[in-house]
Structure formats: structure tokens, C-alpha cells
């Protein structure tokens, strides 16, 4: 691979040995991912990690594998109730769906929720909004695991309110005239 930063060009070698040069800014509608082999069985949880109009699934939609036919076609009962079927050799944007991020879980409910909060990683994301989203997904039971229980309460009590441009401008005007 070679890069021409001045002209914003990237040259890559294809599997057949040929090289192709292109401007990445001109590419639209591409998918970049790393292919990893996964094994699925009936009853496994599955999460789509890209939208697919043909199937009518959105990014991060969850379901349960109901059938794997002899040709490898998967039939999945989505959490919303509908069933979808697809050929995993053609539709590759899915993975196991047993654990999801707090962001992906918004709007979902689970009987049991396990939350891992590492107080040393991504500390700016540990706040009261995160705590509410993560814990309120549970309908019956929630467990929190953390790297530092002594500091957890103070970190989760931090607010992460977003301000609109109008609010920010008004606050700045008050500060200037005060």
C-alpha cells in the first residue's frame, strides 16, 4: 500500500496482484470491516452491525437464531417479533448479540443486566446519564462490576448535560455583561 497525501491518493494491491489507485474521499457506500469466523447454533443471540433494507433490519438490531438450514441460511426471530432469513455468505454484518454497549442498549429492556464500569477507561463517559441508561434497561435484576468502588458514586453523579447553541450564546452574553 502506498499513500500520496498531497493528492489524497491511496494505492492498494488486490489479491490477484494488480494495483489500484483511488481517492478515498470519492468513495461512497463502501463497507469496511474485518471478517471473523463465528459459529452459530439455534438459540444463539445475534446482533446486526449494519442496516439492511432488504431484510428490514437496523444497525444494532437483536434477534435469536431459530433455524439454520442445510445450505447455511439463517432464520432469525427479531426481538420485535418479525422473522428474517439470510445467507451469511452474502450478508456478513452480524455478530453474537449476548453483550451490547450501553449506547446500543438504549430503548431495549432485558430481564437481567450486567454493567461493567472501568473507572480508569473513558472516564469522560462515566456520568449520571450513562448510569441511567445502563441500569434502567433491567426489568428485574441489575449488577454493577467496577474497578474502583470507592470512586464510583462520585463519578456516576457527574452530569453530562448538553447545551444548545442558543443556550451557550445566552450564557456567554450574561458572562460578558456581568
ROTOR-457046 format. One record per atom (N, C-alpha, C): residue number from 1; residue in one letter; x, y, z. Coordinates in steps of 0.001 Angstrom, whole numbers. Layout:
// ROTOR-457046
+------+------+---------+---------+---------+
! resi ! resn !       x !       y !       z !
+------+------+---------+---------+---------+
!  NUM !    A !       X !       Y !       Z !
...
+------+------+---------+---------+---------+
***
This chain:
// ROTOR-457046
+------+------+---------+---------+---------+
! resi ! resn !       x !       y !       z !
+------+------+---------+---------+---------+
!    1 !    X !     848 !   -1171 !       0 !
!    1 !    X !       0 !       0 !       0 !
!    1 !    X !     895 !    1235 !       0 !
!    2 !    X !     544 !    2212 !    -815 !
!    2 !    X !    1258 !    3490 !    -813 !
!    2 !    X !     260 !    4618 !    -684 !
!    3 !    X !     710 !    5716 !     -82 !
!    3 !    X !    -138 !    6869 !     164 !
!    3 !    X !     500 !    8098 !    -464 !
!    4 !    X !    -295 !    8850 !   -1212 !
!    4 !    X !     127 !   10133 !   -1758 !
!    4 !    X !    -727 !   11186 !   -1064 !
!    5 !    X !    -249 !   11711 !      65 !
!    5 !    X !   -1026 !   12645 !     876 !
!    5 !    X !   -1319 !   13939 !     136 !
!    6 !    X !    -370 !   14405 !    -664 !
!    6 !    X !    -529 !   15679 !   -1372 !
!    6 !    X !   -1737 !   15634 !   -2310 !
!    7 !    X !   -1905 !   14522 !   -3026 !
!    7 !    X !   -3023 !   14393 !   -3964 !
!    7 !    X !   -4177 !   13565 !   -3400 !
!    8 !    X !   -4063 !   13154 !   -2140 !
!    8 !    X !   -5080 !   12353 !   -1457 !
!    8 !    X !   -5390 !   11069 !   -2229 !
!    9 !    X !   -4338 !   10331 !   -2563 !
!    9 !    X !   -4495 !    9085 !   -3308 !
!    9 !    X !   -3945 !    7919 !   -2503 !
!   10 !    X !   -4609 !    6800 !   -2644 !
!   10 !    X !   -4219 !    5580 !   -1963 !
!   10 !    X !   -4081 !    4479 !   -3020 !
!   11 !    X !   -2970 !    3781 !   -3003 !
!   11 !    X !   -2755 !    2665 !   -3925 !
!   11 !    X !   -2685 !    1381 !   -3112 !
!   12 !    X !   -3527 !     412 !   -3490 !
!   12 !    X !   -3565 !    -867 !   -2790 !
!   12 !    X !   -3355 !   -1998 !   -3785 !
!   13 !    X !   -2847 !   -3100 !   -3278 !
!   13 !    X !   -2653 !   -4272 !   -4111 !
!   13 !    X !   -3801 !   -5247 !   -3866 !
!   14 !    X !   -4451 !   -5650 !   -4940 !
!   14 !    X !   -5573 !   -6582 !   -4857 !
!   14 !    X !   -5038 !   -8005 !   -4710 !
!   15 !    X !   -5867 !   -8939 !   -4282 !
!   15 !    X !   -5413 !  -10329 !   -4100 !
!   15 !    X !   -4805 !  -10952 !   -5362 !
!   16 !    X !   -5243 !  -10494 !   -6541 !
!   16 !    X !   -4708 !  -11063 !   -7786 !
!   16 !    X !   -3364 !  -10449 !   -8186 !
!   17 !    X !   -2840 !   -9513 !   -7373 !
!   17 !    X !   -1549 !   -8901 !   -7644 !
!   17 !    X !   -1624 !   -7556 !   -8338 !
!   18 !    X !   -2756 !   -7244 !   -8959 !
!   18 !    X !   -2926 !   -5942 !   -9602 !
!   18 !    X !   -3007 !   -4851 !   -8539 !
!   19 !    X !   -2621 !   -3632 !   -8934 !
!   19 !    X !   -2716 !   -2479 !   -8044 !
!   19 !    X !   -3802 !   -1545 !   -8549 !
!   20 !    X !   -4447 !    -875 !   -7628 !
!   20 !    X !   -5464 !     111 !   -7980 !
!   20 !    X !   -5231 !    1352 !   -7125 !
!   21 !    X !   -5343 !    2532 !   -7765 !
!   21 !    X !   -5165 !    3799 !   -7071 !
!   21 !    X !   -6498 !    4535 !   -7067 !
!   22 !    X !   -6863 !    5086 !   -5928 !
!   22 !    X !   -8123 !    5809 !   -5833 !
!   22 !    X !   -8028 !    6896 !   -4777 !
!   23 !    X !   -9000 !    7811 !   -4832 !
!   23 !    X !   -9131 !    8888 !   -3861 !
!   23 !    X !  -10221 !    8465 !   -2878 !
!   24 !    X !   -9877 !    8174 !   -1622 !
!   24 !    X !  -10885 !    7704 !    -661 !
!   24 !    X !  -12030 !    8684 !    -435 !
!   25 !    X !  -11803 !    9977 !    -655 !
!   25 !    X !  -12861 !   10967 !    -454 !
!   25 !    X !  -13992 !   10789 !   -1463 !
!   26 !    X !  -13707 !   10131 !   -2579 !
!   26 !    X !  -14723 !    9952 !   -3615 !
!   26 !    X !  -15533 !    8681 !   -3436 !
!   27 !    X !  -15184 !    7873 !   -2481 !
!   27 !    X !  -15896 !    6616 !   -2273 !
!   27 !    X !  -17120 !    6839 !   -1395 !
!   28 !    X !  -18231 !    6329 !   -1815 !
!   28 !    X !  -19468 !    6401 !   -1040 !
!   28 !    X !  -20103 !    5019 !   -1045 !
!   29 !    X !  -20724 !    4680 !      42 !
!   29 !    X !  -21434 !    3419 !     113 !
!   29 !    X !  -20544 !    2199 !     242 !
!   30 !    X !  -19349 !    2374 !     781 !
!   30 !    X !  -18483 !    1216 !     983 !
!   30 !    X !  -18651 !     691 !    2395 !
!   31 !    X !  -18295 !    -541 !    2583 !
!   31 !    X !  -18314 !   -1139 !    3908 !
!   31 !    X !  -16912 !   -1620 !    4236 !
!   32 !    X !  -16433 !   -1215 !    5383 !
!   32 !    X !  -15119 !   -1673 !    5834 !
!   32 !    X !  -15309 !   -2454 !    7124 !
!   33 !    X !  -14817 !   -3662 !    7124 !
!   33 !    X !  -14916 !   -4497 !    8307 !
!   33 !    X !  -13874 !   -5588 !    8220 !
!   34 !    X !  -13626 !   -6207 !    9341 !
!   34 !    X !  -12707 !   -7332 !    9385 !
!   34 !    X !  -13548 !   -8595 !    9501 !
!   35 !    X !  -13301 !   -9511 !    8590 !
!   35 !    X !  -14059 !  -10753 !    8580 !
!   35 !    X !  -13493 !  -11701 !    9641 !
!   36 !    X !  -14373 !  -12171 !   10526 !
!   36 !    X !  -14000 !  -13104 !   11581 !
!   36 !    X !  -14984 !  -14264 !   11533 !
!   37 !    X !  -14466 !  -15471 !   11602 !
!   37 !    X !  -15337 !  -16635 !   11581 !
!   37 !    X !  -16021 !  -16785 !   12939 !
!   38 !    X !  -17329 !  -16958 !   12904 !
!   38 !    X !  -18122 !  -17193 !   14103 !
!   38 !    X !  -18973 !  -18427 !   13872 !
!   39 !    X !  -19237 !  -19147 !   14932 !
!   39 !    X !  -20115 !  -20304 !   14857 !
!   39 !    X !  -21422 !  -19949 !   15565 !
!   40 !    X !  -22535 !  -20280 !   14925 !
!   40 !    X !  -23850 !  -20013 !   15497 !
!   40 !    X !  -24627 !  -21312 !   15605 !
!   41 !    X !  -25508 !  -21361 !   16596 !
!   41 !    X !  -26380 !  -22511 !   16800 !
!   41 !    X !  -27788 !  -22000 !   17045 !
!   42 !    X !  -28740 !  -22859 !   16892 !
!   42 !    X !  -30126 !  -22497 !   17181 !
!   42 !    X !  -30214 !  -22047 !   18636 !
!   43 !    X !  -30863 !  -20924 !   18858 !
!   43 !    X !  -30998 !  -20353 !   20197 !
!   43 !    X !  -29977 !  -19268 !   20503 !
!   44 !    X !  -28933 !  -19136 !   19674 !
!   44 !    X !  -27929 !  -18085 !   19900 !
!   44 !    X !  -28515 !  -16704 !   19648 !
!   45 !    X !  -28015 !  -15749 !   20398 !
!   45 !    X !  -28387 !  -14348 !   20202 !
!   45 !    X !  -27504 !  -13772 !   19100 !
!   46 !    X !  -28100 !  -12943 !   18251 !
!   46 !    X !  -27410 !  -12367 !   17110 !
!   46 !    X !  -27702 !  -10874 !   17062 !
!   47 !    X !  -26701 !  -10076 !   16697 !
!   47 !    X !  -26885 !   -8637 !   16552 !
!   47 !    X !  -26383 !   -8215 !   15171 !
!   48 !    X !  -27203 !   -7495 !   14441 !
!   48 !    X !  -26781 !   -6937 !   13155 !
!   48 !    X !  -25939 !   -5703 !   13433 !
!   49 !    X !  -24811 !   -5565 !   12722 !
!   49 !    X !  -23980 !   -4378 !   12942 !
!   49 !    X !  -23871 !   -3524 !   11691 !
!   50 !    X !  -24909 !   -3591 !   10863 !
!   50 !    X !  -25084 !   -2680 !    9730 !
!   50 !    X !  -26552 !   -2769 !    9327 !
!   51 !    X !  -27136 !   -1682 !    8868 !
!   51 !    X !  -28526 !   -1758 !    8414 !
!   51 !    X !  -28625 !   -2552 !    7116 !
!   52 !    X !  -29771 !   -3181 !    6899 !
!   52 !    X !  -30011 !   -3915 !    5670 !
!   52 !    X !  -31470 !   -3700 !    5274 !
!   53 !    X !  -31685 !   -2944 !    4205 !
!   53 !    X !  -33052 !   -2611 !    3769 !
!   53 !    X !  -33821 !   -3833 !    3313 !
!   54 !    X !  -33142 !   -4730 !    2591 !
!   54 !    X !  -33826 !   -5930 !    2098 !
!   54 !    X !  -34412 !   -6753 !    3243 !
!   55 !    X !  -33669 !   -6863 !    4335 !
!   55 !    X !  -34151 !   -7626 !    5492 !
!   55 !    X !  -35038 !   -6788 !    6410 !
!   56 !    X !  -34923 !   -5470 !    6287 !
!   56 !    X !  -35677 !   -4590 !    7173 !
!   56 !    X !  -35099 !   -4563 !    8576 !
!   57 !    X !  -33756 !   -4636 !    8663 !
!   57 !    X !  -33105 !   -4575 !    9975 !
!   57 !    X !  -32243 !   -3319 !   10053 !
!   58 !    X !  -32138 !   -2794 !   11250 !
!   58 !    X !  -31326 !   -1616 !   11505 !
!   58 !    X !  -30022 !   -2025 !   12180 !
!   59 !    X !  -29069 !   -1133 !   12161 !
!   59 !    X !  -27813 !   -1338 !   12866 !
!   59 !    X !  -28111 !   -1572 !   14343 !
!   60 !    X !  -27550 !   -2604 !   14916 !
!   60 !    X !  -27669 !   -2990 !   16332 !
!   60 !    X !  -28971 !   -3703 !   16673 !
!   61 !    X !  -29795 !   -4056 !   15679 !
!   61 !    X !  -30995 !   -4849 !   15964 !
!   61 !    X !  -30574 !   -6230 !   16471 !
!   62 !    X !  -31363 !   -6762 !   17402 !
!   62 !    X !  -31062 !   -8046 !   18040 !
!   62 !    X !  -32131 !   -9078 !   17707 !
!   63 !    X !  -31720 !  -10349 !   17695 !
!   63 !    X !  -32658 !  -11437 !   17473 !
!   63 !    X !  -32070 !  -12751 !   17955 !
!   64 !    X !  -32842 !  -13813 !   17774 !
!   64 !    X !  -32436 !  -15153 !   18195 !
!   64 !    X !  -32490 !  -16083 !   16990 !
!   65 !    X !  -31421 !  -16861 !   16792 !
!   65 !    X !  -31362 !  -17807 !   15678 !
!   65 !    X !  -32403 !  -18896 !   15917 !
!   66 !    X !  -33328 !  -19044 !   14958 !
!   66 !    X !  -34375 !  -20054 !   15066 !
!   66 !    X !  -34104 !  -21282 !   14224 !
!   67 !    X !  -33394 !  -21092 !   13099 !
!   67 !    X !  -33183 !  -22203 !   12179 !
!   67 !    X !  -31912 !  -21961 !   11373 !
!   68 !    X !  -31157 !  -23020 !   11163 !
!   68 !    X !  -30023 !  -22991 !   10245 !
!   68 !    X !  -30272 !  -24127 !    9267 !
!   69 !    X !  -30632 !  -23788 !    8023 !
!   69 !    X !  -30961 !  -24855 !    7076 !
!   69 !    X !  -29689 !  -25494 !    6517 !
!   70 !    X !  -29796 !  -26630 !    5860 !
!   70 !    X !  -28613 !  -27354 !    5383 !
!   70 !    X !  -27689 !  -26537 !    4477 !
!   71 !    X !  -28227 !  -25526 !    3780 !
!   71 !    X !  -27390 !  -24696 !    2909 !
!   71 !    X !  -26670 !  -23598 !    3689 !
!   72 !    X !  -26981 !  -23471 !    4992 !
!   72 !    X !  -26348 !  -22447 !    5828 !
!   72 !    X !  -27196 !  -21210 !    6031 !
!   73 !    X !  -28343 !  -21127 !    5370 !
!   73 !    X !  -29247 !  -19981 !    5512 !
!   73 !    X !  -29694 !  -19865 !    6970 !
!   74 !    X !  -29608 !  -18642 !    7527 !
!   74 !    X !  -30032 !  -18404 !    8913 !
!   74 !    X !  -31427 !  -17802 !    8938 !
!   75 !    X !  -32274 !  -18278 !    9842 !
!   75 !    X !  -33569 !  -17663 !   10116 !
!   75 !    X !  -33501 !  -17130 !   11537 !
!   76 !    X !  -33808 !  -15863 !   11689 !
!   76 !    X !  -33666 !  -15172 !   12967 !
!   76 !    X !  -34986 !  -14532 !   13357 !
!   77 !    X !  -35433 !  -14786 !   14583 !
!   77 !    X !  -36620 !  -14124 !   15139 !
!   77 !    X !  -36114 !  -12853 !   15813 !
!   78 !    X !  -36479 !  -11710 !   15249 !
!   78 !    X !  -36031 !  -10434 !   15783 !
!   78 !    X !  -36754 !  -10141 !   17092 !
!   79 !    X !  -36133 !   -9358 !   17950 !
!   79 !    X !  -36738 !   -9045 !   19242 !
!   79 !    X !  -38084 !   -8334 !   19083 !
!   80 !    X !  -38284 !   -7670 !   17969 !
!   80 !    X !  -39561 !   -7007 !   17698 !
!   80 !    X !  -40651 !   -7962 !   17242 !
!   81 !    X !  -40314 !   -9237 !   16992 !
!   81 !    X !  -41311 !  -10240 !   16638 !
!   81 !    X !  -41223 !  -10767 !   15220 !
!   82 !    X !  -40727 !   -9980 !   14280 !
!   82 !    X !  -40683 !  -10471 !   12892 !
!   82 !    X !  -39518 !  -11437 !   12711 !
!   83 !    X !  -39612 !  -12263 !   11670 !
!   83 !    X !  -38539 !  -13200 !   11340 !
!   83 !    X !  -37872 !  -12754 !   10052 !
!   84 !    X !  -36553 !  -12926 !    9987 !
!   84 !    X !  -35793 !  -12634 !    8776 !
!   84 !    X !  -34913 !  -13841 !    8473 !
!   85 !    X !  -34665 !  -14067 !    7181 !
!   85 !    X !  -33781 !  -15149 !    6756 !
!   85 !    X !  -32759 !  -14570 !    5799 !
!   86 !    X !  -31518 !  -15057 !    5906 !
!   86 !    X !  -30468 !  -14547 !    5029 !
!   86 !    X !  -29347 !  -15556 !    4888 !
!   87 !    X !  -28583 !  -15361 !    3825 !
!   87 !    X !  -27409 !  -16176 !    3546 !
!   87 !    X !  -26211 !  -15461 !    4155 !
!   88 !    X !  -25587 !  -16022 !    5201 !
!   88 !    X !  -24480 !  -15332 !    5866 !
!   88 !    X !  -23246 !  -15137 !    4982 !
!   89 !    X !  -23153 !  -15849 !    3863 !
!   89 !    X !  -22015 !  -15623 !    2968 !
!   89 !    X !  -22221 !  -14372 !    2125 !
!   90 !    X !  -23458 !  -13863 !    2089 !
!   90 !    X !  -23760 !  -12642 !    1330 !
!   90 !    X !  -24024 !  -11456 !    2245 !
!   91 !    X !  -24664 !  -11664 !    3373 !
!   91 !    X !  -24946 !  -10602 !    4338 !
!   91 !    X !  -24059 !  -10880 !    5540 !
!   92 !    X !  -22939 !  -10178 !    5642 !
!   92 !    X !  -21906 !  -10523 !    6617 !
!   92 !    X !  -21855 !   -9612 !    7847 !
!   93 !    X !  -22735 !   -8655 !    7936 !
!   93 !    X !  -22649 !   -7678 !    9025 !
!   93 !    X !  -23506 !   -8090 !   10220 !
!   94 !    X !  -23036 !   -9112 !   10921 !
!   94 !    X !  -23714 !   -9560 !   12135 !
!   94 !    X !  -22695 !  -10244 !   13028 !
!   95 !    X !  -23041 !  -10367 !   14295 !
!   95 !    X !  -22148 !  -10996 !   15267 !
!   95 !    X !  -23014 !  -11545 !   16391 !
!   96 !    X !  -22380 !  -12200 !   17347 !
!   96 !    X !  -23115 !  -12644 !   18523 !
!   96 !    X !  -23705 !  -11433 !   19236 !
!   97 !    X !  -24868 !  -11611 !   19817 !
!   97 !    X !  -25565 !  -10500 !   20458 !
!   97 !    X !  -25828 !  -10720 !   21930 !
!   98 !    X !  -24880 !  -11342 !   22621 !
!   98 !    X !  -25074 !  -11590 !   24051 !
!   98 !    X !  -24740 !  -10382 !   24904 !
!   99 !    X !  -23803 !   -9576 !   24465 !
!   99 !    X !  -23399 !   -8390 !   25217 !
!   99 !    X !  -23457 !   -7195 !   24269 !
!  100 !    X !  -24037 !   -6098 !   24741 !
!  100 !    X !  -24124 !   -4896 !   23920 !
!  100 !    X !  -23626 !   -3709 !   24733 !
!  101 !    X !  -23232 !   -2675 !   24032 !
!  101 !    X !  -22791 !   -1468 !   24720 !
!  101 !    X !  -23989 !    -737 !   25304 !
!  102 !    X !  -23720 !     147 !   26241 !
!  102 !    X !  -24780 !     956 !   26828 !
!  102 !    X !  -25468 !    1772 !   25740 !
!  103 !    X !  -24691 !    2299 !   24815 !
!  103 !    X !  -25245 !    3086 !   23716 !
!  103 !    X !  -26203 !    2246 !   22875 !
!  104 !    X !  -25808 !    1016 !   22541 !
!  104 !    X !  -26654 !     133 !   21734 !
!  104 !    X !  -27897 !    -314 !   22485 !
!  105 !    X !  -27850 !    -303 !   23794 !
!  105 !    X !  -28969 !    -820 !   24579 !
!  105 !    X !  -30089 !     190 !   24786 !
!  106 !    X !  -29906 !    1436 !   24364 !
!  106 !    X !  -30945 !    2442 !   24575 !
!  106 !    X !  -32231 !    1996 !   23899 !
!  107 !    X !  -33310 !    2039 !   24635 !
!  107 !    X !  -34599 !    1624 !   24121 !
!  107 !    X !  -34879 !     142 !   24307 !
!  108 !    X !  -33901 !    -626 !   24773 !
!  108 !    X !  -34085 !   -2053 !   24987 !
!  108 !    X !  -34410 !   -2337 !   26444 !
!  109 !    X !  -35015 !   -3481 !   26696 !
!  109 !    X !  -35251 !   -3949 !   28057 !
!  109 !    X !  -34801 !   -5404 !   28131 !
!  110 !    X !  -34143 !   -5741 !   29217 !
!  110 !    X !  -33733 !   -7124 !   29459 !
!  110 !    X !  -34096 !   -7476 !   30887 !
!  111 !    X !  -34393 !   -8737 !   31125 !
!  111 !    X !  -34726 !   -9150 !   32485 !
!  111 !    X !  -33540 !   -8932 !   33416 !
!  112 !    X !  -32346 !   -9238 !   32920 !
!  112 !    X !  -31138 !   -9155 !   33744 !
!  112 !    X !  -30086 !   -8333 !   32996 !
!  113 !    X !  -29465 !   -7389 !   33690 !
!  113 !    X !  -28432 !   -6540 !   33087 !
!  113 !    X !  -27172 !   -6611 !   33935 !
!  114 !    X !  -26030 !   -6787 !   33273 !
!  114 !    X !  -24732 !   -6744 !   33933 !
!  114 !    X !  -23990 !   -5550 !   33339 !
!  115 !    X !  -23541 !   -4633 !   34199 !
!  115 !    X !  -22859 !   -3424 !   33751 !
!  115 !    X !  -21423 !   -3459 !   34246 !
!  116 !    X !  -20480 !   -3299 !   33323 !
!  116 !    X !  -19062 !   -3220 !   33677 !
!  116 !    X !  -18637 !   -1760 !   33569 !
!  117 !    X !  -18144 !   -1189 !   34661 !
!  117 !    X !  -17701 !     204 !   34663 !
!  117 !    X !  -16254 !     244 !   35125 !
!  118 !    X !  -15354 !     399 !   34165 !
!  118 !    X !  -13929 !     549 !   34471 !
!  118 !    X !  -13693 !    2037 !   34691 !
!  119 !    X !  -13407 !    2415 !   35924 !
!  119 !    X !  -13284 !    3838 !   36271 !
!  119 !    X !  -12027 !    4489 !   35724 !
!  120 !    X !  -11141 !    3707 !   35109 !
!  120 !    X !   -9899 !    4260 !   34569 !
!  120 !    X !   -9929 !    4414 !   33043 !
!  121 !    X !  -10942 !    3876 !   32390 !
!  121 !    X !  -11024 !    3914 !   30929 !
!  121 !    X !  -12235 !    4747 !   30521 !
!  122 !    X !  -12046 !    5649 !   29579 !
!  122 !    X !  -13110 !    6524 !   29080 !
!  122 !    X !  -13852 !    7203 !   30231 !
!  123 !    X !  -13096 !    7808 !   31106 !
!  123 !    X !  -13685 !    8426 !   32299 !
!  123 !    X !  -14689 !    9521 !   31957 !
!  124 !    X !  -14525 !   10168 !   30795 !
!  124 !    X !  -15460 !   11230 !   30422 !
!  124 !    X !  -16849 !   10679 !   30094 !
!  125 !    X !  -16955 !    9367 !   29892 !
!  125 !    X !  -18244 !    8754 !   29588 !
!  125 !    X !  -18967 !    8241 !   30831 !
!  126 !    X !  -18281 !    8246 !   31955 !
!  126 !    X !  -18889 !    7760 !   33194 !
!  126 !    X !  -19585 !    8940 !   33866 !
!  127 !    X !  -20919 !    8930 !   33812 !
!  127 !    X !  -21696 !   10044 !   34356 !
!  127 !    X !  -23111 !    9572 !   34679 !
!  128 !    X !  -23944 !   10475 !   35143 !
!  128 !    X !  -25289 !   10111 !   35568 !
!  128 !    X !  -26141 !    9621 !   34400 !
!  129 !    X !  -25955 !   10173 !   33210 !
!  129 !    X !  -26724 !    9733 !   32039 !
!  129 !    X !  -26371 !    8285 !   31697 !
!  130 !    X !  -25072 !    7967 !   31692 !
!  130 !    X !  -24627 !    6593 !   31428 !
!  130 !    X !  -25247 !    5638 !   32453 !
!  131 !    X !  -25210 !    6026 !   33731 !
!  131 !    X !  -25753 !    5169 !   34790 !
!  131 !    X !  -27243 !    4909 !   34558 !
!  132 !    X !  -27978 !    5965 !   34216 !
!  132 !    X !  -29414 !    5807 !   33990 !
!  132 !    X !  -29679 !    4864 !   32824 !
!  133 !    X !  -29019 !    5084 !   31696 !
!  133 !    X !  -29234 !    4247 !   30508 !
!  133 !    X !  -28870 !    2801 !   30792 !
!  134 !    X !  -27727 !    2578 !   31417 !
!  134 !    X !  -27256 !    1211 !   31648 !
!  134 !    X !  -28151 !     452 !   32632 !
!  135 !    X !  -28462 !    1052 !   33746 !
!  135 !    X !  -29205 !     357 !   34801 !
!  135 !    X !  -30694 !     242 !   34486 !
!  136 !    X !  -31263 !    1253 !   33844 !
!  136 !    X !  -32710 !    1233 !   33597 !
!  136 !    X !  -33123 !     242 !   32515 !
!  137 !    X !  -32186 !    -423 !   31869 !
!  137 !    X !  -32529 !   -1448 !   30869 !
!  137 !    X !  -33069 !   -2699 !   31547 !
!  138 !    X !  -32749 !   -2889 !   32828 !
!  138 !    X !  -33140 !   -4111 !   33539 !
!  138 !    X !  -34585 !   -4035 !   34005 !
!  139 !    X !  -35345 !   -5094 !   33741 !
!  139 !    X !  -36713 !   -5148 !   34245 !
!  139 !    X !  -36787 !   -5875 !   35574 !
!  140 !    X !  -35742 !   -6673 !   35915 !
!  140 !    X !  -35800 !   -7467 !   37129 !
!  140 !    X !  -34542 !   -7373 !   37985 !
!  141 !    X !  -33366 !   -7385 !   37365 !
!  141 !    X !  -32134 !   -7501 !   38139 !
!  141 !    X !  -30992 !   -6788 !   37417 !
!  142 !    X !  -30220 !   -6000 !   38164 !
!  142 !    X !  -29040 !   -5341 !   37585 !
!  142 !    X !  -27859 !   -5545 !   38519 !
!  143 !    X !  -26702 !   -5839 !   37920 !
!  143 !    X !  -25460 !   -5987 !   38683 !
!  143 !    X !  -24432 !   -5037 !   38095 !
!  144 !    X !  -23653 !   -4385 !   38962 !
!  144 !    X !  -22598 !   -3481 !   38512 !
!  144 !    X !  -21259 !   -4050 !   38963 !
!  145 !    X !  -20330 !   -4133 !   38023 !
!  145 !    X !  -18955 !   -4532 !   38317 !
!  145 !    X !  -18072 !   -3336 !   37997 !
!  146 !    X !  -17150 !   -3019 !   38901 !
!  146 !    X !  -16308 !   -1847 !   38704 !
!  146 !    X !  -14883 !   -2115 !   39155 !
!  147 !    X !  -13981 !   -1285 !   38661 !
!  147 !    X !  -12573 !   -1412 !   39037 !
!  147 !    X !  -12260 !    -629 !   40309 !
!  148 !    X !  -13165 !     297 !   40704 !
!  148 !    X !  -12902 !    1137 !   41882 !
!  148 !    X !  -14213 !    1560 !   42524 !
!  149 !    X !  -14691 !     748 !   43458 !
!  149 !    X !  -15981 !    1034 !   44085 !
!  149 !    X !  -15957 !    2321 !   44905 !
!  150 !    X !  -14789 !    2676 !   45445 !
!  150 !    X !  -14696 !    3879 !   46282 !
!  150 !    X !  -14987 !    5153 !   45493 !
!  151 !    X !  -14596 !    5212 !   44237 !
!  151 !    X !  -14811 !    6437 !   43457 !
!  151 !    X !  -16027 !    6368 !   42546 !
!  152 !    X !  -16680 !    5225 !   42478 !
!  152 !    X !  -17770 !    5052 !   41525 !
!  152 !    X !  -18921 !    6027 !   41749 !
!  153 !    X !  -19385 !    6186 !   42969 !
!  153 !    X !  -20532 !    7058 !   43234 !
!  153 !    X !  -20269 !    8492 !   42793 !
!  154 !    X !  -19098 !    9023 !   43100 !
!  154 !    X !  -18823 !   10404 !   42705 !
!  154 !    X !  -18716 !   10534 !   41189 !
!  155 !    X !  -18157 !    9526 !   40527 !
!  155 !    X !  -18033 !    9590 !   39062 !
!  155 !    X !  -19395 !    9473 !   38389 !
!  156 !    X !  -20273 !    8626 !   38929 !
!  156 !    X !  -21596 !    8477 !   38337 !
!  156 !    X !  -22506 !    9666 !   38640 !
!  157 !    X !  -22203 !   10451 !   39656 !
!  157 !    X !  -23035 !   11611 !   39970 !
!  157 !    X !  -22713 !   12816 !   39089 !
!  158 !    X !  -21639 !   12730 !   38316 !
!  158 !    X !  -21276 !   13801 !   37388 !
!  158 !    X !  -22355 !   13927 !   36313 !
!  159 !    X !  -22820 !   15151 !   36044 !
!  159 !    X !  -23826 !   15351 !   34994 !
!  159 !    X !  -23142 !   15601 !   33661 !
!  160 !    X !  -23827 !   15198 !   32626 !
!  160 !    X !  -23286 !   15368 !   31275 !
!  160 !    X !  -24326 !   16040 !   30400 !
!  161 !    X !  -24810 !   17162 !   30854 !
!  161 !    X !  -25851 !   17872 !   30113 !
!  161 !    X !  -25272 !   18497 !   28859 !
!  162 !    X !  -26054 !   18436 !   27815 !
!  162 !    X !  -25658 !   19062 !   26560 !
!  162 !    X !  -26368 !   20406 !   26461 !
!  163 !    X !  -25666 !   21395 !   25951 !
!  163 !    X !  -26252 !   22716 !   25767 !
!  163 !    X !  -26469 !   22970 !   24291 !
!  164 !    X !  -27540 !   23670 !   23990 !
!  164 !    X !  -27771 !   24063 !   22611 !
!  164 !    X !  -26946 !   25314 !   22324 !
!  165 !    X !  -26782 !   25635 !   21069 !
!  165 !    X !  -26025 !   26830 !   20681 !
!  165 !    X !  -26682 !   28084 !   21233 !
!  166 !    X !  -28008 !   28107 !   21272 !
!  166 !    X !  -28723 !   29279 !   21789 !
!  166 !    X !  -28462 !   29442 !   23278 !
!  167 !    X !  -28512 !   28328 !   24030 !
!  167 !    X !  -28240 !   28375 !   25465 !
!  167 !    X !  -26818 !   28835 !   25728 !
!  168 !    X !  -25868 !   28303 !   24986 !
!  168 !    X !  -24473 !   28671 !   25151 !
!  168 !    X !  -24261 !   30150 !   24847 !
!  169 !    X !  -24869 !   30647 !   23774 !
!  169 !    X !  -24736 !   32063 !   23417 !
!  169 !    X !  -25321 !   32952 !   24512 !
!  170 !    X !  -26454 !   32543 !   25073 !
!  170 !    X !  -27076 !   33321 !   26146 !
!  170 !    X !  -26197 !   33342 !   27389 !
!  171 !    X !  -25598 !   32188 !   27736 !
!  171 !    X !  -24701 !   32120 !   28890 !
!  171 !    X !  -23476 !   33002 !   28679 !
!  172 !    X !  -22933 !   33009 !   27471 !
!  172 !    X !  -21767 !   33840 !   27176 !
!  172 !    X !  -22128 !   35311 !   27240 !
!  173 !    X !  -23342 !   35669 !   26776 !
!  173 !    X !  -23776 !   37071 !   26821 !
!  173 !    X !  -23906 !   37531 !   28272 !
!  174 !    X !  -24428 !   36670 !   29135 !
!  174 !    X !  -24564 !   37018 !   30556 !
!  174 !    X !  -23173 !   37207 !   31168 !
!  175 !    X !  -22234 !   36321 !   30831 !
!  175 !    X !  -20869 !   36427 !   31372 !
!  175 !    X !  -20176 !   37702 !   30916 !
!  176 !    X !  -20444 !   38146 !   29708 !
!  176 !    X !  -19803 !   39349 !   29153 !
!  176 !    X !  -20355 !   40593 !   29833 !
!  177 !    X !  -21683 !   40628 !   30069 !
!  177 !    X !  -22316 !   41828 !   30625 !
!  177 !    X !  -22267 !   41861 !   32146 !
!  178 !    X !  -21909 !   40774 !   32775 !
!  178 !    X !  -21898 !   40726 !   34246 !
!  178 !    X !  -20743 !   41495 !   34814 !
+------+------+---------+---------+---------+
***
